[in-house]
Each structure stands twice: as C-alpha cells, then as structure tokens.
Amino acid sequence: MSSRIEILNTGGYRSDGRRQYELRTISIDLSPQGSGADGCASLTHGLTQVNVCVFGPREAKIRSQTYHDRANVNIEVAIATFSASERRKRGRGDKRILELSQTLKSTFEPVIQTSLYPRSQIDIHIQVLQQDGGLLQACINATTLALANAGIPLYDFVCAVTGGVHSTSPLLDLTLLEENDLPNVTVAVMPRSGKVTVVSMETRLHVDRFEEIFRLAGEAAKVIHVDMKKAVRDRTEQLVASMQSVGRPPTGVDIGDEY
C-alpha cells in the first residue's frame, strides 16, 4: 500500500522517531475527577487520551434491563468534537460510536464478575478527548483501570495494543497516520490466563502476516500490563496510607499539649 508519509525509513525509525516494536509513552492517572464516580481513570497512549468513569454496582433503573442472576453492564462512549483534526460532532446514534460501545461491552461482560451483583447495573462512561491512533486499545486499557479503581472484581486485567504491517515489517502501537495507511489489527489479552478477549480488524491483512502481528501484539499487551498493574498498586498504597493517617496527630505535635 502506497503511503503519503515515510512510515519506516531505511534506518528503522518511524515517523515519530520510534523503532518498529517500540510502544508510545503511557500516562495513567487514577485520582478522582470530581464526577462522583466510584472509579475513574485517565489514560494517554502517546497523543491519544481517554477518560473513563465507572458508576456502580447500583440498583438498575430500567426493569427490563435487570437480570436476576447477574449485573447488567452499560457502556456509553462520547467523542469530543475537538478530539480529531476532523471537527465532526458524533451523537449517541453515530455508527462508529455504537460499534465501539458494542465491542467494549462484549469485551468486558465476560471479564467482570457480574454474578456477584444480581439485579444491579454497572455504568461505564468513556470520554475520548484526543485521537492519534489506537483508540480501541486506549478505551480497553482505560476501562480496565477504572473498573479496578472502582473495586469491581475482575477475572483478570484486559490489556490491548494495535499492530500493523508496513511492506514486510511489523509495527506496534500505531499512530493515526500509520493506521490510515497500513493494514492493522487490535488485540486484547488477559495476561495471567493468556486468553484473547478481542481481535478487531477493520482492514484487510494478509494471512501470512496475521500470525506474526497477533503474537507480537499479545506480547506487547503483557508489557502494558506491567504499567497498568503498577498504577493500580500505587493508587491502592496511596489510599491505604491516607486511611492510616486519619486520626493521627501531625508530625511533631504532642497530643498532651492540647489538653
């Protein structure tokens, strides 16, 4: 496939200065965002930024969506008009948003231990603030973090990464320019069990290249898992430390002096 930009130069560097298998910088923020949510996560993959808020488990609002043996998982995706160079306003009925929401719903329903919360619902609100490739992978990774931050039991983390092929050279964690010019696939795995939860491919990819991209994306997802697990651990330690400090006098203050 011909490209308008130099995807991979003779020195082995991509348009943004990365090597073939090099992932973009990941930034994770699990602090509350003032929305009253039970769990929040703000994640960036390079220039792609996604915010996720989780509400619940809580009582189901619509009786027809209540299940007696498990919780109902609702996912809403909103894409900011300014998130991409194409200033297009996408409503809830937009085909792209509906497809993304359905993919995320089918990804997380088997991963969340919904049987622990019968006759309830879990609402997941995803806000896309900036798009520069890897939108699905960013949504999956951010949703996993937000669910863990909300204390909702998961069978495992779900970690995703996008892979593509330029000529015969595999590439990982594609930018928007690379996604537009290269056949690509998004793979999400559960690192502990090794199970694959998502394989999403919107372009044609030769079968001879698919196996290699699939394997590399799975290995890269395990690398991302390390960063995600560290962020959750750091947030947990932060909360535990703040709980233990409640009721303690400030350093250097003798309680006896106050009475």
C-alpha positions as CSV (number, residue, x, y, z in Angstrom):
1,M,0.0,0.0,0.0
2,S,1.4,3.3,-1.0
3,S,1.8,6.0,1.7
4,R,1.9,9.8,1.7
5,I,4.4,9.8,4.5
6,E,7.5,7.8,5.2
7,I,6.2,5.1,7.6
8,L,9.5,3.4,8.2
9,N,12.8,4.8,7.0
10,T,16.0,2.9,6.0
11,G,17.4,3.4,9.5
12,G,14.5,1.5,11.0
13,Y,12.8,4.6,12.5
14,R,9.1,5.5,12.2
15,S,7.7,9.0,11.5
16,D,7.5,9.8,15.3
17,G,11.1,8.5,16.0
18,R,10.2,5.1,17.4
19,R,11.5,1.7,16.4
20,Q,9.3,-1.0,14.9
21,Y,8.3,-2.6,18.2
22,E,8.6,0.4,20.4
23,L,5.4,1.5,22.3
24,R,4.3,5.0,22.8
25,T,4.6,6.7,26.2
26,I,1.8,5.7,28.6
27,S,0.5,8.0,31.3
28,I,-2.1,6.9,33.9
29,D,-4.0,8.9,36.4
30,L,-6.4,7.1,38.8
31,S,-7.2,10.1,41.0
32,P,-10.9,11.1,41.4
33,Q,-12.2,13.6,38.8
34,G,-15.0,15.2,40.7
35,S,-17.8,13.4,38.9
36,G,-19.0,11.3,41.9
37,A,-17.9,8.2,40.1
38,D,-16.9,5.0,42.1
39,G,-13.8,4.7,39.9
40,C,-12.0,6.9,37.4
41,A,-9.1,6.5,35.0
42,S,-7.4,8.9,32.7
43,L,-5.0,7.3,30.2
44,T,-2.9,8.5,27.4
45,H,-1.2,6.4,24.7
46,G,1.1,9.0,23.0
47,L,-1.3,11.7,22.0
48,T,-4.4,9.6,22.3
49,Q,-6.3,10.5,25.6
50,V,-9.3,8.8,27.1
51,N,-11.1,9.4,30.4
52,V,-13.3,6.7,31.9
53,C,-15.7,6.9,34.9
54,V,-17.4,3.9,36.4
55,F,-20.7,4.1,38.5
56,G,-21.9,1.1,40.4
57,P,-22.8,-1.6,41.0
58,R,-26.1,0.1,41.8
59,E,-29.8,-0.5,41.5
60,A,-30.9,-0.9,38.0
61,K,-33.0,2.0,36.7
62,I,-34.9,0.1,34.0
63,R,-36.7,-3.1,35.0
64,S,-36.4,-4.6,31.5
65,Q,-32.6,-4.4,31.8
66,T,-32.5,-6.1,35.2
67,Y,-31.1,-9.7,35.4
68,H,-31.8,-11.9,38.4
69,D,-28.5,-13.7,38.2
70,R,-26.0,-11.0,37.2
71,A,-25.4,-7.3,36.8
72,N,-26.1,-5.5,33.6
73,V,-23.1,-3.7,32.1
74,N,-23.9,-0.4,30.3
75,I,-21.2,1.4,28.3
76,E,-21.5,4.8,26.8
77,V,-18.9,6.4,24.6
78,A,-18.6,10.1,23.8
79,I,-16.1,11.5,21.4
80,A,-15.2,15.2,21.8
81,T,-15.6,17.3,18.7
82,F,-12.1,18.7,19.2
83,S,-10.5,15.3,19.6
84,A,-9.5,14.9,16.0
85,S,-8.5,17.2,13.1
86,E,-11.9,16.5,11.5
87,R,-14.2,18.6,13.5
88,R,-17.2,16.3,13.3
89,K,-19.8,16.1,16.1
90,R,-20.8,12.5,16.8
91,G,-24.1,11.8,18.6
92,R,-25.0,8.7,20.5
93,G,-26.6,7.2,17.4
94,D,-23.4,7.5,15.3
95,K,-22.5,4.2,13.8
96,R,-18.8,4.4,14.8
97,I,-19.7,5.1,18.5
98,L,-22.3,2.3,18.5
99,E,-19.8,-0.2,17.1
100,L,-17.1,0.9,19.6
101,S,-19.6,0.6,22.5
102,Q,-20.7,-2.8,21.5
103,T,-17.1,-4.1,21.1
104,L,-16.3,-2.8,24.6
105,K,-19.4,-4.3,26.1
106,S,-18.7,-7.7,24.6
107,T,-15.1,-7.4,25.9
108,F,-15.9,-6.7,29.5
109,E,-19.1,-8.6,30.2
110,P,-17.2,-12.0,30.4
111,V,-14.3,-10.3,32.4
112,I,-16.4,-8.6,35.1
113,Q,-17.6,-11.0,37.9
114,T,-21.2,-9.9,37.3
115,S,-22.7,-12.9,39.1
116,L,-21.7,-11.2,42.4
117,Y,-24.1,-8.4,41.8
118,P,-27.5,-9.7,40.7
119,R,-30.3,-7.3,39.9
120,S,-27.9,-4.3,39.6
121,Q,-26.1,-2.4,36.9
122,I,-22.6,-1.1,36.2
123,D,-22.4,2.1,34.1
124,I,-19.2,2.9,32.3
125,H,-18.8,6.3,30.7
126,I,-16.0,6.8,28.3
127,Q,-14.9,10.2,27.0
128,V,-12.4,10.5,24.2
129,L,-10.5,13.7,24.5
130,Q,-7.8,13.2,21.8
131,Q,-7.3,10.8,19.0
132,D,-4.0,9.9,17.5
133,G,-4.4,6.2,16.7
134,G,-5.1,3.2,19.0
135,L,-8.5,4.4,20.1
136,L,-9.9,1.0,20.8
137,Q,-6.8,-0.1,22.7
138,A,-6.8,3.1,24.8
139,C,-10.5,2.6,25.6
140,I,-10.0,-1.0,26.7
141,N,-7.0,-0.2,28.9
142,A,-8.6,2.8,30.5
143,T,-11.8,0.9,31.2
144,T,-9.8,-1.9,32.9
145,L,-8.1,0.6,35.1
146,A,-11.3,2.4,36.0
147,L,-13.1,-0.9,36.9
148,A,-10.1,-1.9,39.1
149,N,-10.1,1.6,40.7
150,A,-13.8,1.2,41.5
151,G,-13.2,-2.1,43.3
152,I,-15.2,-4.2,40.9
153,P,-13.9,-7.8,40.8
154,L,-12.4,-8.8,37.5
155,Y,-11.2,-12.3,36.5
156,D,-8.1,-10.6,35.0
157,F,-6.8,-7.4,33.5
158,V,-7.6,-6.8,29.9
159,C,-4.7,-5.2,28.0
160,A,-4.8,-4.2,24.4
161,V,-2.4,-3.0,21.7
162,T,-2.7,-2.3,18.0
163,G,-0.3,-3.8,15.4
164,G,0.2,-3.3,11.7
165,V,2.5,-4.2,8.9
166,H,4.4,-2.0,6.5
167,S,5.6,-4.0,3.5
168,T,7.0,-7.0,5.4
169,S,7.9,-5.1,8.6
170,P,5.5,-5.4,11.7
171,L,4.8,-2.3,13.7
172,L,3.3,-1.9,17.2
173,D,1.1,0.8,18.8
174,L,0.2,2.7,15.6
175,T,-0.4,6.4,15.3
176,L,-3.3,7.8,13.4
177,L,-1.2,8.3,10.3
178,E,0.0,4.8,10.4
179,E,-3.5,3.4,11.0
180,N,-4.8,5.2,7.9
181,D,-2.1,3.9,5.7
182,L,-1.4,0.3,7.0
183,P,-3.5,-2.8,7.5
184,N,-3.8,-3.2,11.2
185,V,-5.4,-5.3,14.0
186,T,-6.2,-4.6,17.7
187,V,-5.6,-7.5,20.0
188,A,-6.6,-7.6,23.7
189,V,-5.5,-10.3,26.0
190,M,-5.8,-11.4,29.7
191,P,-2.2,-11.6,30.7
192,R,-2.5,-14.2,33.5
193,S,-4.5,-16.7,31.7
194,G,-3.3,-15.8,28.2
195,K,-6.8,-15.7,26.8
196,V,-7.6,-13.4,23.9
197,T,-10.7,-11.3,24.5
198,V,-10.7,-9.1,21.4
199,V,-9.3,-9.3,17.9
200,S,-10.6,-6.3,15.9
201,M,-9.6,-5.8,12.3
202,E,-11.2,-3.1,10.1
203,T,-8.7,-3.5,7.2
204,R,-7.6,-6.5,5.2
205,L,-4.4,-8.2,6.4
206,H,-2.7,-11.0,4.6
207,V,-2.9,-14.3,6.5
208,D,0.8,-14.8,6.3
209,R,1.4,-11.6,8.3
210,F,-1.5,-12.0,10.7
211,E,0.1,-14.7,12.9
212,E,3.2,-12.6,13.5
213,I,1.3,-9.4,14.2
214,F,-1.0,-11.3,16.5
215,R,1.9,-12.8,18.5
216,L,3.8,-9.5,18.8
217,A,0.6,-7.6,19.9
218,G,-0.1,-10.2,22.6
219,E,3.5,-9.9,23.9
220,A,3.3,-6.1,23.8
221,A,0.0,-6.2,25.8
222,K,1.8,-8.0,28.6
223,V,4.3,-5.2,28.7
224,I,1.5,-2.7,29.0
225,H,0.0,-4.9,31.8
226,V,3.1,-4.1,33.9
227,D,2.5,-0.4,33.8
228,M,-1.2,-0.8,34.5
229,K,-0.6,-3.1,37.4
230,K,1.9,-0.6,38.9
231,A,-0.6,2.3,38.6
232,V,-3.3,0.3,40.4
233,R,-0.8,-0.8,43.1
234,D,0.4,2.8,43.6
235,R,-3.1,4.1,43.9
236,T,-4.0,1.4,46.4
237,E,-1.0,2.2,48.6
238,Q,-1.9,5.8,48.4
239,L,-5.4,5.1,49.7
240,V,-4.2,2.8,52.4
241,A,-1.7,5.4,53.6
242,S,-4.4,8.1,53.7
243,M,-6.7,5.8,55.7
244,Q,-4.0,5.0,58.2
245,S,-3.2,8.7,58.7
246,V,-6.8,9.6,59.7
247,G,-6.9,10.4,63.3
248,R,-3.2,10.7,63.7
249,P,-1.8,14.0,65.1
250,P,0.5,15.9,62.7
251,T,4.2,15.1,63.0
252,G,5.9,16.9,65.9
253,V,2.7,17.6,67.8
254,D,2.2,16.1,71.3
255,I,-1.5,15.4,72.0
256,G,-0.9,16.0,75.7
257,D,-0.1,19.6,74.9
258,E,-3.7,20.2,73.7
259,Y,-5.3,19.2,77.0
